[in-house]
Amino acid sequence: MPKPSSFNKAPIYLRLMGGLGNQLFQYAAGRSLADRLGVELVLDDRYVVRKSQHTGLALDAFNIRARLMNNSEQQRFSEGKIRLARWFKKLIRPLGKVFWETQYNHDPSINTTPVGQLLIGFWQSEGYMHNMHQLRLDMVLKAPLSAPAQKVSKIIDTVESVALHVRRGDYLKDQKTISRHGVCSQNYYQSAIDLVLEKKPMAEFFVFSDDPEWVKTHLKLPPQCTYVSAVNIAAEEDLALISSCKHQIIANSTFSWWGAWLNNSCDKIVVCPTPWFDDNNIVTKDLLPANWHQLAKN
């Protein structure tokens, strides 16, 4: 992380929640707002460090422009004050310098946020992002790829590569999670594979999945297929490999959303599922870029 700078204005503070994909959305919104206001970005990682189901601070592998909260800043934004702000977020905003997200689609009122606020939310929309070229530079890995990841990367670069991200495991473990997110069906993935093969007959698939046996059993893929995800390839390297493929088939996962978005090719094919959430009360009308191919998730 960069060291604290000598900005004269108060920073924008940002609460991190969830895994790598969620943290990237949060960073993109916070960094974009801080850049517009000409201030530094300060990250609050207490939640992700405390929650064992998350990965902790996942952003530290990237060239991000931010620092962590110091002790006095943590005392200013105490956990008690944050809990209080959560209860009243729809009635009083901001309360106690905490700016809570109140909707899933883009909320333009974030642009009026004064410096010194703590942003808490998921911010899953391109509408929050500015200077996208710089954001992509921020999301480059600091360290070179490991030897196993480099081996895969060399193959990806030489073929009509398609990243296929199949996420099942953690979505299926919890009833609340499955009822909220849902999981992409066999029909979705097979239709996406067939669509890409129709456009790119020479496509070679690179499978990133927490359930590779399900993929092998349920999906018809060309013989030239590489199963990538493994214990010796870190999550951030998986993300870099997904984005380095020429095309992407993604799950309803923020992780694979970023894998597709970070592919900066204007010729890419991205296939994505709709609806993103099974919960009809969650509005995500601006989550999926207009040039991505949307297929029914179920």
N, C-alpha and C positions, 0 to 999 in steps of 0.2 A: 504494500500500500504506500502511496506517496506520503511524505511527511506533511504536517500541517503547514499551510502557506500563510502569507501575510495579507490576506484579503482584509479590507477595512470593514466590509459589510458582514452581517451575520450570515451563517451558511444556510443552505437548505439541508434539513435532516431527513433521513429515509430509513424506515423500518424494513428490515428484510424478513420475509416469510416464505416457507416452502423450500423446494429443491432448486436445482440449477436453473431450470426454465423459468420458474416464477421469479427468481432473483434477477434474471436478465431483464425481464419486463420491468421490474421495479427500478433497476438501475437505469434503464433507458429513459423512463419517465423522469426520474429524479435528476439525472445528468442533463437532460434536455432543458428542464426548468432552470437548473442552476446555471447553465450556459447562457440562457436568455437573460437572467438577472445579473450575470457577471459575478457569481459567488462560488465558493467551494461547495462540494457535496460531502456530507458526513454520514456514514452508515452506522445504523444501530443493529448489531448482530445478536443481541441478547436472546431474542425469541428462537432463532434457528440453532443457537448453541444449546439452549435449554431443551428443545424438543428433540428427543432421541430419534424420531422417525425421519427427521430431515438430515441433510448432509452437512450441517453447520455452514460456515461461510464458504460458499462455493465459488464466489467471484474472485477470490484471491489468485486463481490460476491465470487470470486475464490481465491485460494492460489497462485496467480501469483507472479513472482519474477520481479518486475519492480517498478518504481516510476514515478510520473508525472513531466513534465517540470516545472522548476521554471521561474520566471519572466525574468531573463536575457537570458535564453535559448529561451523563446518565442520571445524576441526581436531579437535574432540572426536569428531565422527562422521566419521572419515576414510574414504575409499573402501576402503582396505584392511580396516578393521574391518567395514564393511558387507559386503564380499565374504566375509569369514570367517563372519559371522552367517548369510549365505545358505547356506553349506555345511552349517551345523549347525542350521538353523532347525527341523527336525523332531525334533531330539534335545534341544536346549537352548533354551528360550524363556522369558524373553528372554535374550539373550546380549549382553553389552557394551552394554546400554541400547538394543538394537534389537529391536523387536517385529514379526516377520514374519507376514504372512497365510499360513495353511497350507491354506485351503479356500476355494472360491468362494462357497458359501452362507454365511449369517450365522453368525458365530462369537461367541457371547456372552462368551467369555473376554476380549474387548477391554475389557469394562466393568471389569475388575480391573487394567487397565494403570495403573501409577503414573505420576505426573508425571515429566517428564524423559526419557521414552521417545521414540524415533524410530519412527513407524509406517511400514511398507513393505508395500504391497499394493494391490489394486484396490478392495476393499470394495464390491462391486456388489450391494447389498441395501438395501431400505428399513429393514431391521432395525437398521442402524447410525445411522439418522437420527432426531433428536429436534428438537422445536420446528420443525416443517416450515414454519410461517408465516414464521419468521425466516429460515430457509434460502432461501425464495423471495425474500425481500427482499434477501438477500446476493447473489442471482444476477440482480439487475436491472442492466442496463448503466449504467455511469457517464456515458457521453456520449450525446447524442441520436442517433437514427438518421441515417444519411447521407441525402442527397436521394433516391437511387434506392430505398433501403429504405423511406423514408417514403412514396414513391409506391405501392409494393406494399402497405404497411401500411394505407393508406386504403381500398384495394379490399377487403382481407381483412376489414376491420371492417364492410363494408356488405352482405356476402353470407353464404350458408351455406358458409363456407370450410372446406376439407379440405386439410391438408398431406400430401403424398405424398413420402416420402423414399426414394429409390432409390439405394442405395450399391453400386457395382460395381467401379470402377477399381482402388483399392488392394488390395481383397480378391482380385482375379484376377491380380495381378502376381507373387505369390510362392506357390509350391506349399505351403510350410509354413503360410502364412496361410489359403489356401483349404481345406486339409485340416482345419485347426483350427476356423475360423469357418464355412466354407461360405458360400454366397451365396443370397439369396432368389430363388426361381424366378419365371418369368413367371406360372405358375399361381397362386402365392401372391398376387402383386400384383393380378392380375385378379380373383381371388376376393375380395380385400379391397375393391377398388373397387366390385364388384357388391354386396357386403354393405352398404357405406355408402350406395350409391345406392338400395338397397331401403328403407333406413330414412330417408334424406334425399334424395328425388328431385330437389330443387332445388340439390343440392350443386354447388359450383364448386371445382375442384381447383387447387392451387398446388404445382407440382412442384419439388422440391429434389433435384438429382441431379448426380453427377459424370459421368454418361453420358446426357444428355438425348436423344441420337439413338436410343439403345436404347429409351427410353421411347416415343418417337414411333413407332418401328417395331413394337414388340411389345405395347403396351398400348392398349386401347380406352378412351379417355377422352371425356367430353362435349366439345362444341365450345368451351364456355367454360372454358378451361384456360390457366393462366399459368405459364410456365417462369421460375423465380425465380433460381436459382443463377447467379451471374456473377462475373467477376473484380473488378467494382467493388462487390460486396457482401461484406463480411467474414464470416468463419465465425460470429463471435458474433452478427452481425446476422441471418444465416440462422437461427440457433437462436432468436433472439427472434421472428422472423417465424413460424417453425414453431409455437412455443408460443402465438402470438397467434391462430392459426387455431382455429375452433370444434371441429374434430375432426382426428385424426392417423392416418395409416397409416405405420408405421415399418418400417425395416430392422432386421436383427440388429446394431445399431450403438448404442453408448452415446450417441453424439451425438443420434440421433433419439429414444432413450429419454428423454433429458432434455427434448427438445422437447415430448414428450407429457406428461411429469410436470409440467413448469412451467406447463402449461395447467391452471389451478385450477378450471375449470368443473365443476360436478357433473353437467352434462348432456352432457359430451363423450363421443364415441365414439373409442376407441383400438383399432386393429387391430394386432396384433403377431405375429411369426413364432415357431413352435416346431418343433423344438428351437432354442434360441438358438445353440448351438455344434454343429457336426457331430461333434466329439470327444466320444464317449459317456462318457469318464472325467471330464468337467467337469460337476459338479452345480450347477445354477442354479435350484433349486426355489423360491427366494424372490426371484428377480430381477424377475419380471413381476407387477405388482399384480393382485389377484383380479378387479377390475372391467374389465380389459382383455380384448378378444376375441382369443383365440389361434387362429391358423390354421396349418396345416401349411406349413412353409417350402419343402418340395420338391414 
